[in-house]
Amino acid sequence: MRRTQHHSPRHIWRDTLLLPWLLASALLAGCATSTVRNPVTGENERTVMDEPREIAEGKKAHQSVLQEYGVYPNQRLQAYVNDIGQRLAKQSERSNLAWTFTVLDSPEINAFALPGGFIYVTRGIMAYMESEADLAGVIGHEIGHVTARHGAQRATRQQTAGVGIVAATILGAVLEGAGVGGAGQLANQMSQSVAAGYIASYGREQELQADRLGAEYLARTQYDPRNMVDVIQVLKNQERFAADAARAEGRTVSTGANWLSSHPSNDQRLQEIQQIASKYQGKYGDDGRARYLQAINGMTFGESREQGVTRGRNFYHEPMGFALTAPAGWKVQNEADAITLVNAEGNAGLVVKAVPAKAGGTHEEIIRNVLKPESGRILRTTLNGFSATRFEGVRKNQQGQAQPLEVTVVTGPSSQNYLMGFVSKDADALQRARRQLQEAEASFRALTAADRAAAKPWAIRTVAYQRGGFAQLARQSPLPSLPEQQLKLINGVYGGGEPAAGQLVKVVE
Ligand SMILES: [Zn+2]
């Protein structure tokens, strides 16, 4: 959960995060089409987005991306990434654009572009890159989407199909990020089905063209284009790790029947990019591995202080000053706008949301304005010393059916109000989980000294590789599941191979 939220309630899954807001506010009335020359192919194309329009829409969307994800608060790292991006963009077909490169404060493995020259990489994807040249490969690919006007082309198609320009643009951008995603993404079935309609417009040819352009920009900036191969290998290893992790936890491994099937597979991309890279015979400078590892030394890994950190069944939000503990066997899901404690069956949970000040000053106002109940009863109570109000009642859902409500409003640390609601698949599931839902709710507390000590986020550090190997490093790692495999994954040797003794490797502390 991020401390500052600017948007009203939205879907809990991250990849669809911009959908309700955009569809509500950004549908643009019929736009005139014009003809522009594609800077990459030189061909003319009909479009609803000429260059000034690309820049204007990109700028608007840029602000919402920054608000939703947050900018990673490290100016030295931002400047480093921006410098790499500017050097690549200068060698592109659209060096005239005012390019911006932003590291987002997100653990997701993600990179995306908006029309007009706005490029994003998450600190999550940076943790998995091995060198400056790898990162340049990711950025080069995203620059390729902009120079070849893929966002504008998609917007034009979507406009014809009746979806707003900005909606199409951002959805495409964010969902491409999902395409880059791995471990977390495969668990995220819901967003995939929501995404399916849009991702279909994300052409296989556009992806391969972005790969080709990325390779070209690498070559022009003295990075070996074969680093594009490394990047795709990293993505492939993410897929393997996600599958292996699912198997280890006894979950079913999803294959085929999701939107990945409409995307060029990483296997396919790997083959094609190997062919492309083999055509380059230039002399290239060093891959900037030492500089890169120095730049990311100390970078946050996983959840950040601003997002709040999950440790086992506990959730700690240091800036907001509260903690929660899930009942035994339950899981904590930390999303941008809510924390959910979910039971083992996945059919009941406690959703905790921060209530914006504009929703009301008293608990009664909040219940009225946010929940809009038909009827119900109110009970004044306290929760670990905080004043709280319990509400049980009914409201009408969108289909006009009566829907039971069980929520508690609590005024937590710094007078911030929170809404805690019981959610379930059906009445039976609610009844079975009730005792534990109550236990989850009762765990809401001000951070204790012990909580504060446990709330420290993880960071990437570099150390010299030693004889004990990753097995030894894993024993000192705070990573809770499959630490040895995860360390191999972030060091690019999940598929095999081993660093030389004394070589710098990444660890998580
Ligand atoms: Zn792409």
Boltz pocket constraint, residues with backbone or C-beta under 6 A from the ligand:
constraints:
  - pocket:
      binder: B
      contacts: [[A, 141], [A, 145], [A, 176], [A, 206], [A, 207], [A, 210]]
      max_distance: 6.0
